[in-house]
């Protein structure tokens, strides 16, 4: 797939992690994971949306660099391109995904808008602190959920404590449901699949399923549900 669409390994991983390209088989030990036609369709779609610009022209950066620089999901960037909210460009005379680029100024505006939309007040009557939710699913590292949130992988909201005026990150029932649809931690697997978490971890390692780590970011033992469910089977009786 890398060769077919002209992407680097990191670029293809980001496209996969954000669901832009989905392997036809979610098992790393199978050599032919991809349906090449899916990648070629994506490339044709993006090429049709791209304008040409000269190599070395200021103000452009490739999609992967934009993602890393402003901590945006590649999937969100491509989604904005599809909605005509971002200008997509291609270096004149090149082919392949790696030569597609976006405007830095527009990426800056997108990141600022997303930050403003995340940091807002709302009715917290049924919400719980994100840190408490993280502890409840076995993730006790300080700032763990906030890091996921600020990287754009989960939903939550900052709210101000009425007495101390300290800002606290809260999650609602909807935020938690969205998290659970996408992710699983080892303690959650133990509860859901009826297997000890050490057994779940061993099965994932044996199948080559690695923790969620977009662009090399470390979020601990957090896994994508779609990958877990192909490996860990429910055995509860």
Helices and strands as residue ranges (DSSP letters): H 2-5, H 9-17, H 36-49, E 51-53, E 60-62, H 63-70, H 74-82, E 88-91, G 97-99, E 100-103, H 104-118, E 128-129, H 130-136, H 144-150, E 157-160, E 167-171, H 173-182, E 183-185, H 186-193, H 197-206, G 214-216, E 222-224, H 225-229
